[in-house]
Amino acid sequence: MSFAQPLALFGLLFVPLIILFYLLRSQHQRQVISSTWLWAEALERFSHRPARRLPLREPLLLLQLLAVLVLTLFFAGPRFSQAAHAHQIVVLDGSVAMAATDISPSRFARARQRVEDIIAKLGPEDSLSIILAGPHARVVGELPSDMDVATAVRRLATPSGDADIAGAVALARGVAAASGVGSPRVTFLAAPETPPLAVGTLPINVERIGKTPLDDQGIGALSARCQSDGVTCAAFARIRNSAAAPRTDDLAVWADGQSLGRQTLHIPALGSLDLTFALPKGARAIKASLLGHDAIASNDTAWALVPAPPRLHALFVSDSPGQMLRGLHAVPGLTVDTIPASKFQYADFGHADLLILDKVSPDNLPPIPLLAIDPPTSTSFLNVRAANVFLPVDNIDVSDPLAQGLDLYGLATNGEKIDTPPWAHVVVGGANGALLMDGVQNASKTAVLAFDAGHNPFAQDVAFPLLVTRLVNWLVPAPPASVPAGASVWLPAGVQTVQDPSGAVLAGPMVNAARQGMYSVKTGTGNRLPGQALFAVSTANPGEVVSGAGNIPVWVPPVSTGTLWRNVWPLAVLLALVVVSGEWWFYAKKT
């Protein structure tokens, strides 16, 4: 039994107060005698009794004490509970640290067996939710359901990358808040290196799997840098050692499949070793591997791309490019072909990475990034309400990457009054409409300049070439040189499919980089040639080892299987009425 308002129990202080009143009253009792001659005899008879005595024979005292007890319980709100079904929420660590083999057969295999044990011990009314805290936290399965959750857990791949702890916390709180699934209890199965799971007030049981410190040596970072000439390049590597003792290992390096040699390394205990080595001219893809055997094999190899200016091809359809052409030529790595509007054909954009239309709007928009400048009144994807309208600049979205750090108030000019379409976001606008919009339409990035950018005073502003460069980089972003394992990658324009390290073909526009290694172009257009290295995926290293993490006691709140409250207010009110009625009956009988 528990109480909704425990402070109401202070009402029990009235019990000794009532008893005190009766004690004081018991010193002066009325005695009826038939004659004053008998007073001495009565006084002698009562003088030998104690002055104060507990008036336990007073029915009114017992009724009043009972009334105090009933009313105190009434305001305290006693509630009786009974056990309810439980909702087990299992959060499984999906970081690379769980791939360690310091315990047999591996940490992750041991964790999967623990999940199966939890499933086997579920009661008939219990429920279960399993969350995998991998690079992107997700729900693996739930019970009760039609799926075989145990089989789904057994089929989970060996983890790589970091653990999405924040996402796992959000999912755990979300499933715990679901009504009608039982009292929640979280079980966190994680490596000693993984950060704690902060689930707030939810009861949690943390089970750390594996030994600490972990005897693992891995490549923590691999990158390449080039000097300003773009020819002299070097690679940087950081080798980590999480063991409590120094380790010796061999590092081998390859560039575009050609061996650059190997070197014996002496890595300090619980430390790292930084290396820099020159790259041959024209090298594009780098691979580095530690040749020794340790607890985690997946972080012994890393890949990186040598930075190179992007090679982009833009098709500029314009009868009078003006200063816009000068701004496009200033964009690094961009080649521009200019053709007049009368010669533009729908098939002309097939080799282009970017299409720029100046006062032109074809009937069918191509599925590539598009920059529309001063669109005509008859356009297929924009509703131009009026031409040659003054467009003031009243607001600038400084959070948009196109406008950050640029003074764009000088854009105010005459242009087209355009209704903002549902797919567009206004970057620079005013009372008469937008001057600059961006968004995604027909699955392609699109930007709109609602004025003649090539013949505008703003073209002489220092911010003009910067804005043009940002427009090109936003419309055709360069692919990331390296992404973490398990990340979702949007393919750049002109790339339809990529080939992962296993040879599997992944179709865009977004792919899941689940495998480690180099991803290359399979089918592409423009300068995206088949076989061209696109981005690299390397596994993350386990987090910094907490000294003695295995010995840190973990506080586990008491297990609560839940309660089903039963109100006792009707019973309390009825009992209080009975007490008051009994006191009324007693007085009625005495009088």
N, C-alpha and C positions, 0 to 999 in steps of 0.2 A: 504494500500500500504506500502511496505517496500523497503529497499535498500540493494543490495548485497554489495556495497562498500560505506558505509556512509561517509568515509573520502573524497571522491570525491566531496562532497557538498562544500568543501572549495573553489571550483572553482567559487562560487558565489561572492567571494571577487573581481573578475574582474569587476563586475557591477558598484560599486562606483568609481573604477579607470577609467573606460571608461567615466563615467559622469564627472569626474574631468577634463579629457582631453578636453571635449567639453566646460566646463566652462572656462578653460583658453583660449581656442581658441576664445570664444565669445567676449573677450575684444578687439580683433583686427579684425575688419571686413573691407573688401575691398569695397570702394565706388567709383563709376565712376561718374565724373562730366564733363560737357562740357567745362568749362572755369575756370581758377584760380580765376576769380572774384566771382565765385559762392562758393568758398571754405568756406568763412566766414558764408554763409547761411547754408551750409551743416553741418559745425561744430556746429553752434547754434542749429540745429535741433537734432543732436545726443547727445549733451552734457547733456541733461535733462534725458536721459535714464540711468538706473542703469548699473554699470560697469559689474556686473555679473548677469546673469539670466539663468534659466534652459532652455536649448535648446530643449524644448519639440517638436518644430516644425521640427526638423531635422529628416528626414526619415532614414538617415544612422545610427543615434544613436539608433533608435528603432530597426532596423534590427540587429545591432551589439549586443544590449542587448538580443534580442531574440536568437541570435546565441550562446551567452554565456550560457543562460538558457538551451538550447537544448543540447549543448555539456556536460554541467555539469550533467544533468540528464542521458545522455548517459553513462558517466563513473561511475556514482553512481549506476547504474543498478536498476532502479525501477521495482518492480514486484508486480502485483496485485494478490490477493489470493481470493479463495472462500472456503467455509467450505467443509470438506471432512468427510467421515464416521470415527467413532471412534473404537478403539480396547480396550475393557475393560479387564484388567487382574486382577482378584480377587485372592488374596493370603489369604487362610483361615488357621488360627492358629490351628494346630492339637496337641498341647501340653496338658498335664494333667490339666493345669490351666483352660482350656476351659471347663472342666467337672464340674466346680464349680456351685453350685446352689444358689449363693448369689443373683441372679436375676432370676425371674420365666420365664419359667420352668428351664432353665439352660443357661449358657453363650453360649454353642455350639448350642443349639436350637435357641437362638436369632440370632446367626451368620448365621445359615442356612436360617432363615427367611429373613435376610438382603440380602443374595445372591439371593433368589427368587425374592425379590423386584428389584434388579439390572437386573435380567433376564427379568422381566416384562416391564422394562422401556427401553429396547434396541430398537433402531431405526431399520427400515427395512434394512439399509445398514451397521449396526454396527456388530462387531464380539466380541466374548467373549472367554476367557480362564480362567479356574478355577484351581488353584493350592492348594493342601492340604499340609501344612508344618507340617507333622507328623514326626515320627522317620526317615522315608525316604520320602523326598519330591516327590510328583508325581502329574501329571496332571489328574484331575478328569474328565474333559470333556471340549469340545469346541463347539462353535457355530460360523457359521452355520455347522451343521452336522446332521446325521440321528438319533443320540441318544437323549433320553429324559434327558437333563442335569439336569433339576429341580428334577426329580425323583432320579437321581443318587446322588444328594446332600442330599435329604431327607433320603436316605438309608445309609449315612455315619455313622459308628459306633461312640460311645462315645469315645473321644480321650484319649490316655494314653501315657506316655513316654514324651520325650523331643521333641521340635520343631526343625526340620532340616532347620534352617534359611539359612545357606550357600547354601544348595541345592535348596531352594525356590528362592533365589536370582538368581542363575544360570538359573533356568527354566524361571523365569520372564524375564530376559534379552534375553534368547533364543527366546521365543515366541514374544517378542517385536521387535526383529530384523527381523522377517519374513516379507517379502515384500508383498505388495498388500493386507494387512489385516486392514489397517487403522492406524490412529494416536494412539499410545499406551497411556494408562492411568492406573496406578496401584492403586488398593484399597486393603489395608491391614486391615483385620478384626482380631483383636488379643486381648488377655488378657492384663491387665496392667502390668503383671509380665514378659511378653515375650519381648525379646530384639528387638530393631528397625530393620526394613528391609531396608538395604542400597542398593538401586537400582540405585545408580549413578545419572545421569541426567534425568532419567525418572520421569515425574510428578507423585506424589504419594499422596493419601489421606489415612490417618491413622485413623481408628475408633477403639478405645479401648472399649471393652465390659466387664462390670463388675465393682464392687466396689473395692476400695483399702483403707487400707490394707485388705487382704482377711482373713476372720476368719476361718482358717483351721489349724488342727493339724494332722501331719502325721509322719510316720516312714521314716526318711531320709536315714538311713543306717541300715543294719542288716548283720552281718558276724560272723563267728566262727573261732577260732584259737585253736591249740593244742600245747602242750609243746613237747619237743624233744622225750619224751617217747611214744608219739602218743596215750596216754590213757587219760591224764588229759586235758580236753578241756573246753573252755568257750566261751560264745557268747557276742557280743558287739552290742548295739542298740543305735541309736541317734534319739531322738524324737524332732521334730521341731514344733514351734508355730509361725504362721505368723500373728496372731491377735495382735492388739495394746494393749491388756490387758492380764494379766496372765490367764491361763486356768488350770482346774483340770480334769484329765481323768484317766481311768483305763486301764492298760496294762496287757494282758493275753498272756502266752507263752506256746507252746506245743513242744515236741520233739518226733518225730516219732508217732504222734497222741496221745501221753500221756501228760496230762496237767502237767505243772510245777508250776502252781499257777498264781495268779494275784496280781497286786500292784497298789496302787493309786499314781498318779504322779501329781506334781505341776510344770507346765511348765511356764517359764518366758515369758513375752511379747516380741514378735519379737526376740525370742531366741531359744535355744535348750537345751536339757537335755540328758546327756550321761549315759548309764547304762551298767553294766557288770554282768553277772550271769553264774554260773557253769552249765555244761551240764552233764547228766548222761553218764556213760561209754557205749560206743558203739552207742551213738546217731548219727543219720545220717542226718535227715531232721528237720529243725527248722521252726516254724511258730510263728509270733508275731502279735497281733492285738490290736488296740485301740478300746475300747468298746463304746466310746461316739459318738455323731452325730455332724458332722461339714459340711463345705461347699463341701468338696471333700471326697467321701467315698472310692475311689479306692486306695488312698495311706494310708489307715488306717491299712492295712495288708501287711506284708512282709514275704518272705521266704528266707531261706539260707541253704546251705549244709555244713556239717562238713568236713573239708579237710581230705582226706585219701590218702595214696600212691596208685597210679594206679596199678591195677593188670593186667599185660599183659603177654601174652604167645607167645613166639617166637619159630618157628621151624627152626633150623639151619641145613641145608643140606650141609655136608662137610665131606671129607675123612681125612682132616688134619686141624682142626680148629686153632691150634697154639694159639698165643696170642689174637686172636680175641675173643675166648671164654672167656678169662679172662676179656676183656673189656666189654663184654655183661653181665657178672655176676655182674659187678660193677654198672649197671643201677638199681636204686631203683624200686622195684615192678615188675621187669621183671623176668619171669621164662623161661628158655631156654631148649628145647629138641633138642638133637643132634642126627642125623641119617646119615649114609653113603649114598652117591649118589646112590649106587646100590639098596638100599631098599626104595628109595623115590617113592611114588605113588602120582598120581594127587589128590587123595581124602584125603591125609594125612594132608592137610592144613586146613581142615574144622573147627577144634577147635582152630586154631591159630589166633592171632591178627597181627602177622608179620611173613613174610617168608624171610629167608636169604639164598641165594644160593651162594655157594663158588665153582667156576669153574664148575657150573652146569647151564644148560638152558633147561627147559622142552619145549615140543612142544606147550603146551597151558599154558599160564601164568594165575595164579589164580587172581581173582578180589579182592585182599587184598594188603596192603602195601608191597613193595618188596625192599630188599637190595641185589643188585647183586655185588659180589666180584670177581675180576679177571675173567671176563666172558670168556668162551671158544671161539675158532675161529668160530665154527658153532653155532650161537645163533639166536633165533627166533625174537628178537626185537632190536638187536644191530648189526651193521656192523663192525666186527673186521677185520681190514686190515692187521695187522701184530702182531706177538707175540714176547715177549722178546725184546722190543724196549725201549731205554732210554727215559724217560719222564721228561724233565726239568720243573721246576715251574717258569714261566715267569710272570704270572698274577694271582691275587687272588681277587675275588669279596668280598670285606670286608663288603658290604651292605647285603650280604646273611646271614641269621641267623645261618647257619652252620659254617661260617668262622669268624663271628664277635668276635674280641678280642683274636683270636688264631693265633699263629705263625705256619703256615702250609708250610713254605718253605722247611721244612725237609721231605716233601712228595716226593721230587724228587727221582726217582728210576726207575728200569726196570719194564715194564708192557705191557699192550695191547694198540696198537694204534687203537683208535676207532673213527669212524665218529660220529660227534654230531648229534643225531636224532632231528627231528623238535620239539618233545615234551620236550627236555631236555635243561637245563640251566647249563653252565659251571661255577662251583664255583672255582675250582683250575685247571689251565691248562697251557700249554706251546706250544712250536713250534711243538711238535709231537702229540698234542692232549690233551684231558682232563684227569686229574687224578681223579677228583671228579665232578660228575654231579647230578643234581636233577631235578625233574619235575613230571608231572602227565601224565600217559599213561594208557589207558583202564580204565579211571575214578578212578585210584588208584595212590597214591603217590609212586614214585620210586626214588631210589638213586643208583648210580653206582660208585664203587671204581675200577679203571682200573688196579689195581695191587694186589698182594698177601698180603693183610693187616695182616694176621696172622703170616707171616714169613718175616717181613720187619723191617729194623732198626728203622723205625718210631714208631713201636710198643713199643719201650722202652722210647719214648719221653713222657714227662709229659702231652703233649697235646693230646696224643692218647686216653686215657679213656674219656676225655672231648668231643672229636670228636665223639666217639661211642655213648655216652649218648645223644648228640645233634642229631645224626642221628636217634636214636630210638624215641626221643621226637618229632622230625619233622615228621617222618613217621607215628607215632601213637600218635598224640597230645591228651593230656588230655582234656576232655570236660570242658567248662567254668562252674564255680560253680554258677555264676549268670550273667544274661544278662538283659538289659533294655527291657521294653515292646516294641513290634514291631520290634525287631531285627531279622535278618536272621542268623540262626545258622547251621553250617556244623556239621552233626552228626559224632561222632568218628567212627573209623574202628570197624566193628563187630556189629554195630547197624543199622538195616534196617528201623525200624519204631519206633516212640515214641507215647506216649499217653499224650495228653494235659490235663489241669485241668478239662475240661468239659467231658472228656472221649473220645473225638474224636481221631482217629488214623491218624498220619501224617507220610507220607513216605519220606525217605531221597533221596539223600544225604544231602539236605538242607531243613530246615523247617522254617516257619515264626512263631516266638514266639509272637503271638498277644494277648494271654490270660495270665492273671496273675496267678501265682501259681507254682506248682511243675510239671515238665515234667519227665516222667519215661520211661524206656525201655519197648517196647511192644514185639518186636522180635529182637533177637540178637544172636551172636555167641561168642564162647570163654567164657570169663568171664563176658560178658554182659548178665545178667540174666533178664528175664521178671519181671517187677515190681521194678527194681532197679532205685532209684532216679538218674536222669541224670543232670539236671540243674534247677535253679529256675528263675522265672521272677517276678520282682517287679516293680511297677510303679514308675516313678520319681516324686520328689516333685516340686511344682512350684518354679520358680527362686526367688532370693531374692527380696523382695518387695521394690520398690522404693517409698520412703516417698513422699506422695502428687502426685503420678504419674498421678492420675486422673485430677489434676489441671494444669498439664504442658501443655502450649499451643503447638499445633502441627502446624508447618509451612506447608502450602499446596500451591505449586506453582500454578499460574493461569492456568486454564483449557484451553488447546489448542486442538481444534477439528481437527487440521490438515489443510494444505493448498495445493492447486493445482496451481502451479506457471504457469503464462502465460508471456512469454517473450515479451517485448515491444521494443527490439532493432531494428527491421525493421522499426517501426514507427518513432523512434528517428532519425535513419539515414536518412529517407526520409524527415523529417521535417528540419534537418540540411541542406540538399541539397536544399530544397526550399528557406531557408534563404539566403544561399550563392548565389543562382540564382537570388533572388530579389535584392541583393546588386549589382551583376554584371549588371542586367538590369537597375538599377538606374544610375550607372556610364555611361553605354552606352548611355542612353538618354541624360545625361547632356553634353556628349562630341559629 
